[in-house]
Amino acid sequence: MRTTFSQENALVQFHLSGFAMNEKARLWMLSKALEAEAAFVQRGYTIACTADRLVIERAGHFRGIWTSPADRYVWTAAGYSEPTFSTASLPEALRYMLTEISRV
């Protein structure tokens, strides 16, 4: 699979130890991890990426938003005005999405 310059740039930022990933790179990494989960996609979940968030929907219904301020992954579920989950770990954010939200 061929990557674009922006994908390569995000991966470079991810792998540079001692440097914080920027918000766009963290959200890009999370979106790619979710898209790679077959069960997530098969259950009808979709991801809409904006400059500062990932919008998660299922069958046209809004499920929540991932943001990534201050080196964290922050989930705000549909219907909530405050975040309901936060972690600094990409694997933990992915696990939360798969087990708590999509119930894979």
PAZA-448812 format. One record per residue (C-alpha): residue number from 1; residue in three letters; x, y, z. Coordinates in nm, 2 decimals. Layout:
BEGIN
@num->NUM; residuo->ala; x->X; y->Y; z->Z
...
This chain:
BEGIN
@num->1; residuo->met; x->0.00; y->0.00; z->0.00
@num->2; residuo->arg; x->0.13; y->0.34; z->-0.09
@num->3; residuo->thr; x->0.11; y->0.62; z->0.16
@num->4; residuo->thr; x->0.07; y->0.99; z->0.09
@num->5; residuo->phe; x->0.31; y->1.26; z->0.21
@num->6; residuo->ser; x->0.07; y->1.36; z->0.49
@num->7; residuo->gln; x->0.04; y->0.99; z->0.61
@num->8; residuo->glu; x->0.42; y->0.96; z->0.60
@num->9; residuo->asn; x->0.46; y->1.29; z->0.79
@num->10; residuo->ala; x->0.22; y->1.17; z->1.06
@num->11; residuo->leu; x->0.41; y->0.84; z->1.10
@num->12; residuo->val; x->0.74; y->1.03; z->1.12
@num->13; residuo->gln; x->0.59; y->1.25; z->1.39
@num->14; residuo->phe; x->0.46; y->0.94; z->1.58
@num->15; residuo->his; x->0.80; y->0.77; z->1.58
@num->16; residuo->leu; x->1.02; y->1.07; z->1.68
@num->17; residuo->ser; x->1.08; y->1.00; z->2.05
@num->18; residuo->gly; x->1.09; y->1.30; z->2.27
@num->19; residuo->phe; x->0.86; y->1.50; z->2.05
@num->20; residuo->ala; x->0.49; y->1.53; z->2.11
@num->21; residuo->met; x->0.26; y->1.43; z->1.83
@num->22; residuo->asn; x->0.04; y->1.70; z->1.71
@num->23; residuo->glu; x->-0.34; y->1.68; z->1.73
@num->24; residuo->lys; x->-0.39; y->1.60; z->1.37
@num->25; residuo->ala; x->-0.14; y->1.31; z->1.37
@num->26; residuo->arg; x->-0.30; y->1.16; z->1.68
@num->27; residuo->leu; x->-0.64; y->1.17; z->1.53
@num->28; residuo->trp; x->-0.51; y->1.03; z->1.20
@num->29; residuo->met; x->-0.35; y->0.74; z->1.38
@num->30; residuo->leu; x->-0.68; y->0.67; z->1.57
@num->31; residuo->ser; x->-0.89; y->0.69; z->1.25
@num->32; residuo->lys; x->-0.65; y->0.44; z->1.07
@num->33; residuo->ala; x->-0.66; y->0.20; z->1.37
@num->34; residuo->leu; x->-1.04; y->0.21; z->1.38
@num->35; residuo->glu; x->-1.07; y->0.16; z->1.00
@num->36; residuo->ala; x->-0.84; y->-0.14; z->1.02
@num->37; residuo->glu; x->-1.07; y->-0.31; z->1.26
@num->38; residuo->ala; x->-1.30; y->-0.53; z->1.04
@num->39; residuo->ala; x->-1.57; y->-0.57; z->1.31
@num->40; residuo->phe; x->-1.59; y->-0.19; z->1.36
@num->41; residuo->val; x->-1.65; y->-0.14; z->0.98
@num->42; residuo->gln; x->-1.88; y->-0.45; z->0.95
@num->43; residuo->arg; x->-2.10; y->-0.31; z->1.23
@num->44; residuo->gly; x->-2.17; y->0.00; z->1.02
@num->45; residuo->tyr; x->-1.95; y->0.25; z->1.19
@num->46; residuo->thr; x->-1.81; y->0.54; z->0.99
@num->47; residuo->ile; x->-1.56; y->0.81; z->1.07
@num->48; residuo->ala; x->-1.57; y->1.17; z->0.95
@num->49; residuo->cys; x->-1.25; y->1.35; z->0.99
@num->50; residuo->thr; x->-1.23; y->1.73; z->1.04
@num->51; residuo->ala; x->-0.93; y->1.94; z->1.13
@num->52; residuo->asp; x->-0.97; y->1.89; z->1.50
@num->53; residuo->arg; x->-1.20; y->1.59; z->1.56
@num->54; residuo->leu; x->-1.32; y->1.25; z->1.45
@num->55; residuo->val; x->-1.70; y->1.22; z->1.43
@num->56; residuo->ile; x->-1.82; y->0.86; z->1.48
@num->57; residuo->glu; x->-2.15; y->0.75; z->1.34
@num->58; residuo->arg; x->-2.34; y->0.43; z->1.29
@num->59; residuo->ala; x->-2.61; y->0.38; z->1.04
@num->60; residuo->gly; x->-2.65; y->0.76; z->1.01
@num->61; residuo->his; x->-2.67; y->0.81; z->1.39
@num->62; residuo->phe; x->-2.42; y->1.03; z->1.57
@num->63; residuo->arg; x->-2.23; y->0.83; z->1.84
@num->64; residuo->gly; x->-1.97; y->1.07; z->1.96
@num->65; residuo->ile; x->-1.66; y->1.27; z->1.89
@num->66; residuo->trp; x->-1.29; y->1.20; z->1.95
@num->67; residuo->thr; x->-1.06; y->1.50; z->2.00
@num->68; residuo->ser; x->-0.70; y->1.50; z->2.10
@num->69; residuo->pro; x->-0.59; y->1.80; z->2.30
@num->70; residuo->ala; x->-0.28; y->1.81; z->2.52
@num->71; residuo->asp; x->-0.14; y->1.47; z->2.40
@num->72; residuo->arg; x->-0.46; y->1.28; z->2.50
@num->73; residuo->tyr; x->-0.74; y->1.10; z->2.32
@num->74; residuo->val; x->-1.07; y->1.24; z->2.45
@num->75; residuo->trp; x->-1.41; y->1.08; z->2.38
@num->76; residuo->thr; x->-1.74; y->1.28; z->2.42
@num->77; residuo->ala; x->-2.04; y->1.05; z->2.37
@num->78; residuo->ala; x->-2.35; y->1.17; z->2.19
@num->79; residuo->gly; x->-2.58; y->1.36; z->2.42
@num->80; residuo->tyr; x->-2.30; y->1.47; z->2.66
@num->81; residuo->ser; x->-2.15; y->1.81; z->2.68
@num->82; residuo->glu; x->-1.84; y->1.69; z->2.87
@num->83; residuo->pro; x->-1.60; y->1.41; z->2.78
@num->84; residuo->thr; x->-1.68; y->1.07; z->2.91
@num->85; residuo->phe; x->-1.34; y->0.91; z->2.85
@num->86; residuo->ser; x->-0.98; y->1.02; z->2.82
@num->87; residuo->thr; x->-0.65; y->0.85; z->2.78
@num->88; residuo->ala; x->-0.29; y->0.92; z->2.66
@num->89; residuo->ser; x->-0.27; y->0.58; z->2.50
@num->90; residuo->leu; x->-0.37; y->0.50; z->2.14
@num->91; residuo->pro; x->-0.42; y->0.13; z->2.21
@num->92; residuo->glu; x->-0.64; y->0.22; z->2.51
@num->93; residuo->ala; x->-0.85; y->0.46; z->2.30
@num->94; residuo->leu; x->-0.89; y->0.19; z->2.04
@num->95; residuo->arg; x->-0.99; y->-0.07; z->2.30
@num->96; residuo->tyr; x->-1.24; y->0.16; z->2.46
@num->97; residuo->met; x->-1.40; y->0.23; z->2.12
@num->98; residuo->leu; x->-1.42; y->-0.14; z->2.04
@num->99; residuo->thr; x->-1.54; y->-0.27; z->2.37
@num->100; residuo->glu; x->-1.74; y->0.01; z->2.52
@num->101; residuo->ile; x->-1.89; y->0.19; z->2.22
@num->102; residuo->ser; x->-1.91; y->-0.06; z->1.93
@num->103; residuo->arg; x->-1.93; y->-0.37; z->2.16
@num->104; residuo->val; x->-1.71; y->-0.58; z->1.93
